[in-house]
Amino acid sequence: MRVYIIVAAVFWCGYVDSRKVRGISSSYKRFYRERKSFLCIDGSRMIPFEQVNDDYCDCEDGSDEPGTSACPRGRFYCTNLGFRPHYIPSSRVNDGICDCCDASDEYNSHARCQNTCWNLGQRERAYVEGQMRTLDEGLRLKQQLIEEGVLLWREKQAQLRELQQVAEDLQVKLEEHRRKKHEADRLKEQTLKALEAGDGGLIRHQNSSVTSIFHLLDTNKDGSLTVDEIKAKVVLVHDEQRVLSEGEALALLDRGHRMDLSKFQSTLWDVLTRGDTVKIKDTQGAPGSLSSEDPHLKAADRAAEWEATNLKKVEEAYETVNMEISDLQKKLAIDYGTDWEFLFLNGQCYKLKVYEYTYTLCPFNQVTQKSTAGVEVSLGMWGMWTGKPKNHYSQMVYENGEPCWQGGSRSTTVTLTCGTETALRSVKEPSKCQYIMDFQTPVACQPVLKQQGIHSEL
């Protein structure tokens, strides 16, 4: 049963009295002008105007009861002068609980609500002003980082060009040193073959001499040859594996136990040069051998070693430069933002301790988690930017971390927020092995935010 309450109404510019406009925003007041009838805002029904705000729901959308709790789908508008206006469900009107800071929702209840809108507005305005100051400072710092990023990008490009030029120069040197080493090895081989040429073996080489052969046989360098020295250095031509007997050695020493250079030249030297019965044991390359004593072979060997050393140095330098070029090209291939503003983050790492773990974010590289026991786990390697189209550079994803015990690999999503400092602010694990991080930095500040403040009706 509907109950009508008749009161005196005061109209202004054709609008109904304050009782009937309660709970309506200024943008909707045009629908509540005094007429004989009222059309529900959704157009579903026409009712007598007297039935507006009569505490009985006539319209399905609840538009006929903006100031009462009669309609389940109704909304009550809190004007909240001095703070933020907002809607509440009409079921909360006059329920004894203060929902609107201006107390307008409890106009007919036992609740004694205070108007707290001004204090709330002051606090929020102070917060917004602080946010705006932070944004202004962040944008100033971002501009500096953009300028530094552009310079750093140019430096990296110049460094790449320099390294590529160095690589080209080293390539030329590499070919030259390879040619020189080949020539040195060939000369060494020719010299060695020359020493070994002819029926007379080593001692018949044109550069051999009586003195050099004598010194070769004189192991202890005392100026005379002994039986032991002859047995150690001289063998039979047709039986090289057998060691000479003491008698055979004495015979070669002309029955004497010692032989000086003069006697060697007139006796044993001739036997050796004929090469039909005995010869010097083949000890090529061993210390004290003829080949190691020959000055020409020594020079060729030193030259070959020198060229081999030089070639190795150039090869190592060439390999190092190519690795640097590859690393630099990989770094330059990363998307550092439209103005290279994120380039300064490359090579940096940021840490945050959360309970027993220390988390480390190295932008464009990896994310790790280290326990107090020292065990470090990869939470993902750099993947890509995954921000929304309007702010593409607001989110990073790091993928393919260490396997999780439940299957799959660990991954981390990093959300970038505006701030005056660059720091890792928070780490959470909302689901198993899936991590989220809040990373604050000036380069995340966006000028568009300055236009999105909180509008207060003052």
C-alpha positions in Angstrom: 0.0 0.0 0.0 1.5 3.3 -1.0 1.5 6.2 1.5 1.7 9.8 0.2 3.2 12.6 2.2 2.2 16.0 1.1 4.7 18.8 1.9 5.2 22.3 0.6 7.6 22.3 -2.2 10.0 25.0 -3.3 10.9 24.9 -7.0 14.0 26.5 -8.6 14.3 26.6 -12.4 11.7 23.9 -12.7 13.3 21.2 -10.5 11.5 19.4 -7.7 12.2 20.2 -4.0 15.2 18.9 -2.1 13.4 15.8 -0.8 12.9 14.6 -4.3 16.3 15.5 -5.8 18.2 13.9 -2.9 20.6 11.2 -4.2 20.9 12.6 -7.7 24.0 14.0 -9.4 23.8 17.3 -11.1 24.1 15.6 -14.5 20.9 13.7 -13.9 18.7 16.5 -12.5 17.3 17.2 -16.0 15.3 14.0 -15.7 13.6 15.1 -12.5 11.9 18.4 -13.6 8.4 18.9 -12.2 5.9 17.4 -14.7 2.6 15.5 -14.4 4.5 12.3 -15.2 7.9 10.8 -14.9 9.5 8.6 -17.5 11.9 5.9 -16.0 15.4 6.7 -17.3 15.6 3.3 -19.0 12.3 4.2 -20.8 10.5 1.1 -19.4 7.6 2.9 -17.8 5.8 6.2 -17.3 4.5 7.0 -13.8 2.9 10.0 -12.0 5.5 12.4 -10.9 4.2 12.2 -7.3 5.6 8.6 -7.1 9.2 9.8 -7.4 11.1 9.3 -4.1 7.9 8.0 -2.4 9.8 5.0 -0.9 8.1 2.6 -3.4 9.9 1.1 -6.4 8.1 1.6 -9.7 10.9 1.6 -12.2 13.0 -1.5 -12.9 16.1 0.6 -13.1 15.3 2.2 -9.7 15.4 5.7 -11.2 12.2 6.8 -9.5 13.7 6.2 -6.0 17.2 7.9 -6.1 16.9 9.1 -2.5 15.4 6.0 -0.8 16.3 2.4 -0.4 13.1 1.1 -2.0 14.7 -0.2 -5.3 17.2 -3.1 -5.2 18.9 -1.8 -8.3 18.9 1.8 -7.2 21.9 4.0 -6.7 22.3 6.9 -4.3 24.6 9.8 -5.2 26.8 11.1 -2.4 27.6 14.7 -3.3 30.5 14.9 -0.8 31.3 18.5 -1.2 35.0 19.0 -0.6 35.9 15.4 -1.4 35.2 12.9 -4.1 31.5 12.3 -5.1 30.5 8.7 -5.6 27.6 6.3 -5.8 26.5 3.8 -3.2 23.8 1.1 -3.5 20.5 2.5 -2.5 20.1 -0.3 0.0 22.6 1.5 2.2 20.4 4.6 2.5 19.1 5.2 6.1 20.6 1.9 7.2 22.2 3.4 10.3 25.8 3.3 8.8 27.4 6.5 7.4 28.6 5.8 3.9 28.7 9.3 2.4 31.3 11.6 4.1 28.7 14.4 3.9 26.2 12.2 5.8 23.6 12.6 3.1 22.7 8.9 3.0 21.5 8.9 6.6 19.0 11.8 6.4 16.2 9.9 8.1 17.9 7.4 10.5 19.1 7.3 14.1 22.7 7.5 13.0 24.5 10.7 13.9 26.9 11.1 11.0 29.5 13.9 10.9 30.5 15.7 7.7 34.1 14.6 7.2 34.4 15.5 3.6 36.6 18.6 4.1 39.2 16.7 6.2 39.2 13.8 3.8 39.6 16.2 0.9 42.5 17.9 2.5 44.3 14.7 3.1 43.7 13.5 -0.4 44.7 16.8 -2.0 47.9 16.7 0.0 48.5 13.2 -1.3 47.8 14.2 -4.9 50.0 17.2 -4.5 52.8 14.9 -3.3 52.2 12.6 -6.2 52.3 15.5 -8.6 55.6 16.7 -7.1 57.0 13.2 -7.4 55.8 13.0 -11.0 57.3 16.4 -11.8 60.6 15.4 -10.3 60.4 12.0 -12.0 59.8 13.6 -15.4 62.7 15.9 -14.8 65.0 13.0 -14.0 63.5 11.0 -16.9 64.5 13.8 -19.3 68.0 13.6 -18.0 68.1 9.8 -18.4 66.7 10.2 -22.0 69.5 12.6 -22.8 72.1 10.3 -21.2 70.5 7.3 -23.1 70.8 9.0 -26.4 74.5 9.8 -25.8 75.1 6.3 -24.4 73.5 4.8 -27.5 75.7 6.8 -29.8 78.7 5.8 -27.8 77.8 2.2 -28.1 77.3 2.5 -31.8 80.6 4.3 -32.2 82.2 1.5 -30.0 80.7 -1.1 -32.3 82.1 0.6 -35.4 85.6 0.8 -33.8 85.5 -2.8 -32.8 84.4 -3.8 -36.3 87.3 -1.8 -37.7 89.7 -3.4 -35.3 88.4 -6.9 -36.3 89.0 -6.0 -40.0 92.6 -4.9 -39.2 93.2 -8.0 -37.1 91.9 -10.2 -40.0 94.5 -8.7 -42.2 97.2 -9.3 -39.6 95.9 -12.8 -39.0 96.4 -13.7 -42.7 99.9 -12.1 -42.7 101.0 -14.0 -39.5 99.6 -17.3 -40.9 101.7 -16.8 -44.0 104.8 -15.9 -42.0 104.3 -19.0 -39.7 103.9 -21.2 -42.8 107.1 -19.9 -44.2 108.9 -20.3 -40.9 107.7 -23.9 -40.6 108.7 -24.6 -44.2 112.2 -23.1 -43.6 112.6 -25.2 -40.5 111.6 -28.3 -42.3 114.0 -27.6 -45.2 116.8 -27.0 -42.8 116.1 -30.2 -40.9 115.9 -32.2 -44.1 119.2 -30.7 -45.2 120.9 -31.8 -42.0 119.6 -35.3 -42.5 120.4 -35.5 -46.2 123.1 -37.8 -47.8 124.7 -41.2 -47.0 126.9 -39.8 -44.3 123.9 -38.8 -42.2 124.2 -35.8 -39.9 127.9 -35.4 -40.0 128.0 -35.1 -43.7 126.0 -31.9 -43.8 128.0 -29.0 -45.2 127.7 -27.0 -42.0 128.9 -29.8 -39.8 132.5 -29.7 -38.4 135.0 -31.8 -36.6 134.6 -29.6 -33.6 130.8 -29.8 -33.5 130.8 -33.6 -33.7 133.5 -33.8 -31.0 131.4 -31.6 -28.7 128.4 -33.7 -29.5 130.1 -36.8 -28.3 131.8 -35.2 -25.3 128.8 -35.3 -23.1 130.5 -34.0 -19.9 132.3 -31.3 -21.8 135.7 -32.1 -20.3 137.6 -31.9 -23.6 138.1 -35.7 -24.0 136.1 -38.7 -25.1 135.7 -41.8 -22.9 134.5 -45.4 -23.4 131.1 -44.6 -21.8 130.6 -41.5 -24.0 131.4 -43.5 -27.2 129.0 -46.3 -26.1 126.3 -43.7 -25.4 126.5 -41.9 -28.7 127.9 -44.3 -31.3 126.2 -47.4 -32.8 126.8 -49.9 -35.5 125.4 -49.0 -38.9 123.7 -52.4 -39.4 122.7 -53.0 -35.8 121.6 -49.6 -34.3 119.7 -51.2 -31.4 122.7 -53.0 -29.9 125.0 -51.0 -27.5 128.7 -51.2 -28.3 130.8 -53.4 -26.1 133.6 -52.0 -24.1 136.1 -53.6 -26.4 134.4 -52.1 -29.5 134.4 -48.7 -27.8 138.1 -49.0 -26.9 138.9 -49.9 -30.5 137.2 -46.8 -31.7 139.3 -44.8 -29.2 142.4 -46.3 -30.8 142.9 -48.6 -27.7 143.1 -45.6 -25.4 140.7 -44.8 -22.6 140.6 -41.1 -23.5 140.7 -39.2 -26.8 141.2 -35.5 -27.2 140.1 -33.4 -30.2 143.4 -33.6 -32.0 143.5 -37.4 -31.9 139.7 -37.6 -32.7 140.3 -35.6 -35.9 143.0 -38.0 -37.1 141.3 -41.2 -36.2 137.6 -41.6 -35.2 136.5 -38.7 -37.3 137.5 -40.5 -40.5 135.7 -43.7 -39.4 132.5 -41.7 -38.8 132.7 -39.7 -42.0 133.0 -43.0 -44.0 129.8 -44.2 -42.3 130.2 -47.8 -43.4 130.7 -49.4 -40.0 129.6 -47.0 -37.3 127.6 -43.8 -37.0 126.4 -41.3 -34.4 123.2 -42.5 -32.8 120.0 -40.8 -34.2 119.1 -38.4 -31.3 117.5 -35.7 -33.5 116.1 -32.9 -31.4 117.4 -34.2 -28.1 119.6 -31.9 -26.0 123.2 -32.3 -27.2 122.3 -33.8 -30.6 123.8 -32.4 -33.8 120.5 -31.1 -34.9 120.0 -29.2 -31.7 123.6 -27.8 -31.9 123.3 -26.7 -35.5 123.1 -22.8 -35.6 121.0 -22.8 -38.8 118.4 -25.2 -37.4 118.4 -23.3 -34.1 117.7 -20.0 -36.0 115.0 -21.7 -38.0 113.4 -23.2 -34.9 113.5 -19.9 -33.0 111.9 -18.2 -36.0 109.1 -20.8 -36.2 108.4 -20.5 -32.5 108.4 -16.7 -32.8 105.9 -16.7 -35.6 103.7 -19.3 -33.8 103.7 -17.1 -30.7 102.8 -14.0 -32.7 100.0 -15.9 -34.6 98.5 -17.1 -31.3 98.5 -13.6 -29.9 96.7 -12.3 -33.0 94.2 -15.2 -33.0 93.4 -14.6 -29.3 93.0 -10.8 -29.9 90.8 -11.5 -33.0 88.6 -13.9 -31.0 88.3 -11.5 -28.1 87.3 -8.6 -30.3 84.7 -10.8 -32.1 83.2 -11.8 -28.7 83.0 -8.1 -27.7 81.3 -7.3 -31.0 78.8 -10.2 -30.5 78.0 -9.1 -27.0 77.6 -5.4 -28.0 75.3 -6.3 -30.9 73.1 -8.4 -28.6 72.8 -5.4 -26.2 72.0 -3.0 -29.0 69.4 -5.3 -30.4 67.3 -4.9 -27.1 64.4 -2.5 -27.1 65.3 0.2 -24.7 62.3 2.5 -25.3 61.5 5.0 -27.9 64.2 7.4 -26.7 66.6 4.8 -25.3 65.5 5.9 -21.8 65.9 2.4 -20.4 69.4 1.9 -21.7 71.0 3.0 -18.4 69.5 -0.1 -16.7 71.6 -2.5 -18.8 74.4 -3.8 -16.7 72.8 -2.7 -13.4 71.3 -4.9 -10.7 68.8 -4.1 -7.9 68.3 -6.1 -4.7 65.5 -6.5 -2.1 65.5 -8.7 0.9 62.1 -10.3 1.7 62.2 -12.5 4.8 64.9 -15.2 4.3 65.4 -14.5 0.6 67.3 -11.8 -1.3 65.9 -11.1 -4.7 68.0 -9.6 -7.5 66.7 -7.9 -10.6 69.2 -7.3 -13.4 67.1 -5.6 -16.1 67.5 -7.1 -19.6 69.4 -10.0 -18.1 67.9 -12.1 -15.3 66.1 -12.4 -12.0 67.4 -14.5 -9.1 66.4 -15.5 -5.6 69.1 -16.3 -3.0 68.3 -17.9 0.4 70.2 -17.2 3.6 71.8 -20.6 3.1 73.4 -19.3 0.0 71.4 -21.3 -2.5 70.7 -19.2 -5.6 67.8 -20.0 -8.0 67.0 -18.4 -11.4 63.5 -16.9 -11.5 63.8 -16.1 -15.2 65.9 -14.7 -18.0 65.0 -11.5 -19.9 62.1 -12.1 -22.3 60.2 -9.1 -23.6 58.1 -6.0 -22.8 54.5 -6.9 -22.1 52.8 -3.6 -21.2 49.5 -2.6 -22.7 49.5 -0.8 -26.0 49.0 2.6 -24.3 52.0 2.1 -22.1 54.1 -0.7 -23.7 57.1 -0.1 -21.5 55.3 -0.6 -18.2 55.9 -4.3 -17.8 58.7 -6.8 -18.3 58.6 -10.6 -18.4 61.5 -12.9 -17.4 61.0 -16.5 -18.6 62.6 -19.9 -18.5 63.9 -19.8 -14.9 64.9 -23.0 -13.1 62.3 -25.8 -13.1 59.6 -25.8 -10.5 59.0 -28.9 -8.5 55.4 -29.0 -9.6 56.5 -28.8 -13.3 57.1 -25.9 -15.6 59.8 -23.2 -15.1 59.9 -20.2 -12.9 59.0 -16.8 -14.3 58.8 -13.2 -13.1 56.6 -10.3 -14.2 58.1 -6.9 -13.4 55.8 -3.8 -13.3 57.5 -0.5 -13.7 56.1 2.4 -11.7 56.9 6.1 -11.5 59.3 7.3 -8.8 62.2 9.6 -8.2 64.6 6.7 -7.4 65.4 3.5 -9.3 64.8 0.6 -6.9 63.1 -2.7 -6.4 60.2 -2.0 -4.1 58.3 -5.3 -3.7 58.3 -9.0 -4.6 55.4 -11.4 -4.3 54.6 -15.0 -5.3 50.9 -15.0 -6.0 51.0 -18.5 -7.4 53.6 -21.3 -7.2 56.9 -20.3 -9.0 55.2 -17.3 -10.6 56.7 -14.0 -9.2 55.7 -10.4 -9.5 57.9 -7.4 -8.8 57.3 -3.7 -8.4 60.2 -1.8 -9.9 60.3 2.0 -9.4 62.2 4.3 -11.7 61.9 7.8 -13.1 61.8 6.5 -16.7 58.4 4.9 -15.9 56.9 8.4 -15.3 54.4 9.4 -18.0 53.3 13.1 -18.6 49.7 12.0 -19.3 49.4 11.2 -15.5 49.5 14.9 -14.8 46.1 15.2 -16.4 44.6 12.4 -14.3 44.3 14.0 -10.9 41.3 13.5 -8.5 38.6 15.9 -9.2 37.1 17.5 -6.1 33.9 19.5 -5.9 35.0 22.4 -3.8 
